[in-house]
Amino acid sequence: MPNTGAFTGETLDCIRGDRKVFEGLTFALTAGDILVLSGPNGSGKSSLLRVMAGLLRPAAGRILRDGTDLRDDPDAHRDNLHYVGHQDAIKPALSVAENVQFWAALRDNDNSESVPESVSAALAAFDLTALADLPGRLLSSGQRRRANLSRLAAAPAGMWLLDEPSVGLDAASTRTLEGLIAAHSRAGGMTVLSTHTPLQLGSTKTLALDQFAPVADPTGESLSA
């Protein structure tokens, strides 16, 4: 499923509440690109990832995927991406394996026979095999994070949008994550991530969000508030 075409944002503005977070933001990605978002807290990294995922509409500008505006076909975009935010999407009543199987089945409806195999491989990748039958409610924060990230290995998607994915991971799991992102890139997939922890990802692009901070007038008030 990787080998996606192009993903571009044109003069994007984002408003959260009464505050404009960024304006005039532009980016361009092609197959295999890894884009690292940088900038201080509050510069809009998480907001941009939500805009890229189609979970938040830009106040101005547009995002195109393979030449199609996301607003024209949002379902096609969501069907071919993984968005991993700050909250770990782990259902407390389901076991670790059942949680991962849910995501794998959701992404691989046309090949359901491959789901158990992909789930087993994903659990092994993040050292979760011994915890496969443990209910989600009993996981530690680090275990929840690993279980949430294992969907990347369990189910195909051409685009990964990852918000601080290494938070809560130990060194071994961080290396696993780095390897998955690198392999995804080699297969033609795209990854956009924010991180305050340096990750070994090879060749990457960087987008500094503080370069797109709203312009203030001489009184110090934002002209776009």
C-alpha positions, 0 to 999 in steps of 0.5 A, spaced: 500 500 500 505 505 500 508 508 494 503 514 494 504 519 490 504 527 492 502 530 498 502 538 499 499 543 503 498 550 500 498 557 504 495 553 510 492 557 516 490 554 522 485 557 528 484 553 534 479 557 539 480 564 538 488 564 536 491 563 529 496 558 530 500 558 524 499 562 517 501 561 510 504 554 511 506 550 505 509 543 504 510 538 499 512 531 500 513 525 495 513 518 495 519 515 501 519 522 504 520 523 512 518 530 514 520 532 521 516 538 524 520 542 529 518 548 533 517 550 540 511 548 544 504 552 541 507 553 534 502 548 531 505 541 530 500 537 533 495 542 530 498 541 523 498 533 524 491 533 525 490 538 519 494 533 515 489 527 517 483 531 515 481 531 523 481 539 523 479 543 517 484 549 515 482 556 516 485 558 509 489 554 504 488 547 502 491 540 502 492 535 496 493 528 496 495 525 489 492 531 486 485 531 489 483 536 495 482 532 501 475 536 502 473 532 495 475 525 498 476 525 505 474 517 506 480 515 501 485 519 504 483 516 511 483 509 508 490 510 507 493 513 513 495 511 520 494 517 525 497 516 532 496 522 536 498 523 544 492 519 546 493 511 545 487 508 542 487 502 546 480 499 548 481 497 556 476 491 555 480 488 549 486 484 550 493 487 547 492 482 541 485 484 540 486 491 540 492 490 534 487 485 530 482 491 530 486 495 527 489 490 522 482 488 520 480 495 519 486 496 514 486 489 511 479 487 509 480 484 503 485 479 505 483 477 512 486 471 512 493 475 513 491 478 519 493 473 524 500 473 521 501 480 521 498 481 528 503 476 531 509 479 527 507 486 530 506 484 537 513 481 536 516 487 533 514 491 539 516 485 544 509 484 546 508 477 545 508 475 552 502 480 553 498 478 548 492 476 552 493 482 557 487 486 557 488 493 555 486 496 562 492 493 565 498 496 561 503 501 563 503 507 559 509 505 556 506 498 554 500 502 551 504 506 547 508 500 544 501 497 543 498 503 539 504 503 535 504 496 533 498 498 528 504 501 524 507 494 523 500 490 523 496 494 517 498 497 511 497 505 510 501 509 505 502 515 510 504 515 517 502 521 521 505 521 528 505 526 534 511 525 539 511 517 537 517 515 541 514 518 548 514 513 553 518 508 549 525 505 552 531 504 547 529 498 544 522 500 542 525 506 540 530 503 535 524 498 533 520 505 531 526 508 527 527 501 523 519 501 521 519 508 519 526 507 515 523 501 512 516 504 510 520 510 507 524 505 503 517 502 500 515 509 498 511 510 504 510 517 507 511 519 514 510 526 518 512 526 525 513 531 531 518 529 536 523 532 541 527 526 541 532 525 536 531 519 532 535 516 527 531 516 521 536 517 515 535 522 510 529 527 512 526 533 511 524 538 516 519 543 517 520 549 522 513 551 524 515 557 528 517 560 521 509 560 519 507 564 526 502 569 525 504 576 524 503 581 530 502 589 529 506 594 532 502 594 539 504 586 539 497 584 538 496 578 532 493 581 526 490 575 525 487 573 532 
